[in-house]
Every structure is written in structure tokens, then in C-alpha cells.
């Protein structure tokens, strides 16, 4: 059994956090840890616990499988699920716009 790549997990947390324009301080407050601990997770200085990982995902409004998609044998499934979760609550106008964009890509 191979180990999880915690450097990739930390990097993905940072990427999502930055994309959503969320600060480390906000995440730290939401999950009740120090800002330095979030920084250490993102920079692979510590391994994130499962409990904290779930809390971070909740604070970022993402799923754990989206964050861990590189650890699965079928990595597209996590991305597809996250995409579905993102669009399922969109109104028809936004869905039509997204469809036009997707067809261009």
C-alpha cells in the first residue's frame, strides 16, 4: 500500500483557497487551528489529519474526494463529481452559459 502524497494535498488546499480568495486566517478560524498550522499543511511541513482535512474541505466548500482526486485510480471521477456539485444548483440561464463555454473549450 502506498502512502498519500501530502505535498499534493497541501498544494491542492492552497490552490483552492487562493482560487476562492480565502485567507489562511479564515480557514484557521473556521477549523480552530493556528494560521501557522494551515501554512505548514500547505507547505508539506506537517501531515493533515483526516478530521482536520474534512474540516478544511467544509470551510472551502469542496468535497474530500475532489481534494484527493490524484490519489484515486480513476482521478476524473472526483473532478466530475465536483463539477456536478457546482452546477446542480445553478439556474437555467447560468447552465446555458456554462454549456456554451464548455462547447467552445
C-alpha positions, 0 to 999 in steps of 0.5 A: 500500500502506498502512502498519500502524497501530502505535498499534493494535498497541501498544494491542492488546499492552497490552490483552492483557497487562493482560487476562492480568495480565502485567507489562511486566517479564515480557514484557521478560524473556521477549523480552530487551528493556528494560521501557522498550522494551515501554512505548514499543511500547505507547505508539506511541513506537517501531515493533515489529519483526516478530521482536520482535512474534512474540516478544511474541505467544509470551510472551502466548500469542496468535497474530500474526494475532489481534494484527493482526486490524484490519489484515486485510480480513476482521478476524473471521477472526483473532478466530475463529481465536483463539477456536478456539485457546482452546477446542480444548483445553478439556474437555467440561464447560468447552465446555458452559459456554462454549456456554451463555454464548455462547447467552445473549450 
